[in-house]
């Protein structure tokens, strides 16, 4: 098994597709770099979603998040990129990602990005 950063995300079938339930992940160790200064940015990411057909496998999610460590990203951009990538992979009924970034220049930043799903997906289950 690899322990290197990777943008490849793995999935598995939702074991209870007929039920609406929420999956929550929280990682207090997300890091990327400030695109202006190159200094590290630290954040707690909270990922919540209502699965449809697929669920994300945790080790691949960890390695995916780790892949941002040495890249420069604005808080808003990286939070939305993670949401876009997970939505494209999973097509969830609902997903929200909250990035709570530590203080930089005396200001902490929280970015909340949400995917509502489509009406067909929300109506099922």
Secondary structure, DSSP 8 states (H G I E B T S, - for coil): ---S--S---EEE-TTTTS--EEEEEEEEEEEE-TTT--EEEEEEEEEEE-SSEEE-HHHHHHHHHTTTTSB--HHHHHHHHHHHHHHHH--SEEEEEEEEEEETTEEEEEEEEE---HHHHH--
